[in-house]
Amino acid sequence: MPLEYYFMLAGIVLLLIEFVVPGFGIFGVSGMVCLTVGGFYVLGGNTWAALVLLAVYLFLVLVITLLCVYLPKESKYNPFVLWTRQKNSEGYTGGKNWSMLVGKRGRALTTLRPAGTILVDGKRLDVSSQGDYIEKSATVIIVRVEGSKIFVEQTKE
């Protein structure tokens, strides 16, 4: 068996190893190099062989680019897209809207350094100070809400 067939066989084996063994692409790149060298010599080892291999690689780049652009939008087999809609009627809910608490006063149930617990209108809330250390039982005011994070400051009372 001529040497170019050994290169092609080695390339196929290296690519199979790349699919099985997690790594940094060393086996895959080595496999592609072996397949390219083997294919070049199988096709005659001349300029025409180099042009054919160049055309094959350009076609592969084009196909991969098109798949990367269109596959995420069109394919139901894309594992990175949540295709089902989550509806409130089925029990899916987002976080509570705590923005109505801004401006309310409460009492620190724990020391806030900077996170802790306060009591506002009979409700225990997990809050963060704006970086300040706040003693237990101090009076605090809610100054802002970002999503589910509630930020407080100590009042001057």
One Martini backbone bead per residue (centre of mass of N, CA, C, O) as a GRO file, in nm:
protein
  157
    1MET     BB    1   0.096   0.036   0.024
    2PRO     BB    2   0.095   0.350  -0.010
    3LEU     BB    3   0.170   0.632   0.172
    4GLU     BB    4  -0.098   0.799   0.125
    5TYR     BB    5  -0.284   0.587   0.265
    6TYR     BB    6  -0.159   0.616   0.545
    7PHE     BB    7  -0.235   0.909   0.580
    8MET     BB    8  -0.542   0.870   0.557
    9LEU     BB    9  -0.572   0.666   0.786
   10ALA     BB   10  -0.451   0.846   1.005
   11GLY     BB   11  -0.661   1.074   0.975
   12ILE     BB   12  -0.909   0.907   1.054
   13VAL     BB   13  -0.809   0.816   1.331
   14LEU     BB   14  -0.762   1.101   1.449
   15LEU     BB   15  -1.059   1.195   1.419
   16LEU     BB   16  -1.180   0.977   1.600
   17ILE     BB   17  -1.023   1.059   1.852
   18GLU     BB   18  -1.140   1.347   1.869
   19PHE     BB   19  -1.437   1.247   1.931
   20VAL     BB   20  -1.351   1.091   2.206
   21VAL     BB   21  -1.124   1.287   2.294
   22PRO     BB   22  -1.065   1.529   2.500
   23GLY     BB   23  -0.945   1.847   2.370
   24PHE     BB   24  -0.749   2.091   2.164
   25GLY     BB   25  -0.722   1.959   1.853
   26ILE     BB   26  -0.474   1.785   1.784
   27PHE     BB   27  -0.602   1.543   1.639
   28GLY     BB   28  -0.764   1.704   1.429
   29VAL     BB   29  -0.533   1.857   1.293
   30SER     BB   30  -0.364   1.610   1.226
   31GLY     BB   31  -0.582   1.471   1.054
   32MET     BB   32  -0.608   1.697   0.840
   33VAL     BB   33  -0.317   1.688   0.745
   34CYS     BB   34  -0.313   1.392   0.658
   35LEU     BB   35  -0.547   1.414   0.454
   36THR     BB   36  -0.417   1.630   0.276
   37VAL     BB   37  -0.160   1.481   0.198
   38GLY     BB   38  -0.295   1.225   0.091
   39GLY     BB   39  -0.481   1.367  -0.118
   40PHE     BB   40  -0.262   1.504  -0.283
   41TYR     BB   41  -0.122   1.231  -0.376
   42VAL     BB   42  -0.371   1.087  -0.492
   43LEU     BB   43  -0.421   1.334  -0.708
   44GLY     BB   44  -0.081   1.366  -0.796
   45GLY     BB   45   0.091   1.620  -0.680
   46ASN     BB   46  -0.030   1.888  -0.803
   47THR     BB   47  -0.193   2.171  -0.884
   48TRP     BB   48  -0.469   2.040  -0.918
   49ALA     BB   49  -0.477   1.911  -0.631
   50ALA     BB   50  -0.460   2.180  -0.477
   51LEU     BB   51  -0.723   2.301  -0.596
   52VAL     BB   52  -0.916   2.084  -0.498
   53LEU     BB   53  -0.856   2.118  -0.194
   54LEU     BB   54  -0.929   2.415  -0.180
   55ALA     BB   55  -1.224   2.378  -0.268
   56VAL     BB   56  -1.307   2.193  -0.037
   57TYR     BB   57  -1.239   2.391   0.196
   58LEU     BB   58  -1.421   2.624   0.101
   59PHE     BB   59  -1.682   2.461   0.114
   60LEU     BB   60  -1.668   2.396   0.418
   61VAL     BB   61  -1.670   2.687   0.516
   62LEU     BB   62  -1.941   2.760   0.391
   63VAL     BB   63  -2.115   2.547   0.534
   64ILE     BB   64  -2.045   2.627   0.826
   65THR     BB   65  -2.141   2.918   0.806
   66LEU     BB   66  -2.436   2.856   0.734
   67LEU     BB   67  -2.495   2.689   0.987
   68CYS     BB   68  -2.430   2.917   1.196
   69VAL     BB   69  -2.653   3.113   1.086
   70TYR     BB   70  -2.925   2.915   1.038
   71LEU     BB   71  -2.959   2.687   1.252
   72PRO     BB   72  -3.051   2.841   1.515
   73LYS     BB   73  -3.328   2.944   1.371
   74GLU     BB   74  -3.446   2.654   1.238
   75SER     BB   75  -3.376   2.435   1.445
   76LYS     BB   76  -3.503   2.181   1.664
   77TYR     BB   77  -3.193   2.062   1.743
   78ASN     BB   78  -3.115   2.295   1.920
   79PRO     BB   79  -2.979   2.303   2.250
   80PHE     BB   80  -2.971   2.644   2.290
   81VAL     BB   81  -3.290   2.641   2.253
   82LEU     BB   82  -3.597   2.751   2.373
   83TRP     BB   83  -3.899   2.633   2.230
   84THR     BB   84  -4.064   2.658   2.473
   85ARG     BB   85  -4.326   2.804   2.636
   86GLN     BB   86  -4.363   2.994   2.931
   87LYS     BB   87  -4.649   2.986   3.132
   88ASN     BB   88  -4.844   3.099   3.384
   89SER     BB   89  -5.072   2.874   3.358
   90GLU     BB   90  -4.828   2.646   3.415
   91GLY     BB   91  -4.642   2.791   3.665
   92TYR     BB   92  -4.479   3.018   3.539
   93THR     BB   93  -4.257   3.248   3.706
   94GLY     BB   94  -4.135   3.525   3.802
   95GLY     BB   95  -4.027   3.760   3.972
   96LYS     BB   96  -4.079   3.985   4.190
   97ASN     BB   97  -4.205   4.311   4.238
   98TRP     BB   98  -4.017   4.550   4.448
   99SER     BB   99  -4.063   4.863   4.370
  100MET     BB  100  -4.287   4.942   4.595
  101LEU     BB  101  -4.059   4.970   4.838
  102VAL     BB  102  -3.967   5.234   4.774
  103GLY     BB  103  -3.928   5.433   5.078
  104LYS     BB  104  -3.941   5.233   5.287
  105ARG     BB  105  -3.950   5.137   5.624
  106GLY     BB  106  -3.723   4.972   5.859
  107ARG     BB  107  -3.581   4.688   6.039
  108ALA     BB  108  -3.301   4.543   6.156
  109LEU     BB  109  -3.251   4.199   6.230
  110THR     BB  110  -2.965   4.228   6.118
  111THR     BB  111  -2.658   4.257   6.032
  112LEU     BB  112  -2.522   4.475   5.784
  113ARG     BB  113  -2.239   4.316   5.584
  114PRO     BB  114  -2.426   4.416   5.372
  115ALA     BB  115  -2.596   4.173   5.439
  116GLY     BB  116  -2.952   4.099   5.519
  117THR     BB  117  -3.226   4.157   5.751
  118ILE     BB  118  -3.559   4.285   5.727
  119LEU     BB  119  -3.844   4.483   5.849
  120VAL     BB  120  -4.149   4.520   5.646
  121ASP     BB  121  -4.465   4.518   5.713
  122GLY     BB  122  -4.407   4.215   5.838
  123LYS     BB  123  -4.162   4.162   5.642
  124ARG     BB  124  -3.911   3.959   5.534
  125LEU     BB  125  -3.595   4.082   5.404
  126ASP     BB  126  -3.352   4.056   5.166
  127VAL     BB  127  -3.059   4.260   5.189
  128SER     BB  128  -2.863   4.553   5.093
  129SER     BB  129  -2.628   4.755   5.128
  130GLN     BB  130  -2.417   5.028   5.006
  131GLY     BB  131  -2.157   4.912   5.197
  132ASP     BB  132  -2.263   4.944   5.470
  133TYR     BB  133  -2.265   4.933   5.814
  134ILE     BB  134  -2.542   4.777   5.992
  135GLU     BB  135  -2.708   4.764   6.265
  136LYS     BB  136  -2.896   4.620   6.475
  137SER     BB  137  -3.216   4.789   6.486
  138ALA     BB  138  -3.199   4.970   6.262
  139THR     BB  139  -3.303   5.222   6.060
  140VAL     BB  140  -3.442   5.181   5.732
  141ILE     BB  141  -3.417   5.247   5.372
  142ILE     BB  142  -3.546   5.208   5.062
  143VAL     BB  143  -3.370   5.303   4.756
  144ARG     BB  144  -3.345   5.027   4.576
  145VAL     BB  145  -3.426   4.823   4.278
  146GLU     BB  146  -3.275   4.512   4.130
  147GLY     BB  147  -3.494   4.314   4.073
  148SER     BB  148  -3.421   4.110   4.360
  149LYS     BB  149  -3.267   4.357   4.466
  150ILE     BB  150  -3.223   4.516   4.784
  151PHE     BB  151  -3.163   4.855   4.887
  152VAL     BB  152  -3.009   5.014   5.172
  153GLU     BB  153  -3.039   5.271   5.431
  154GLN     BB  154  -2.955   5.458   5.686
  155THR     BB  155  -3.107   5.642   5.906
  156LYS     BB  156  -3.098   5.954   6.108
  157GLU     BB  157  -3.288   5.877   6.368
   0.00000   0.00000   0.00000
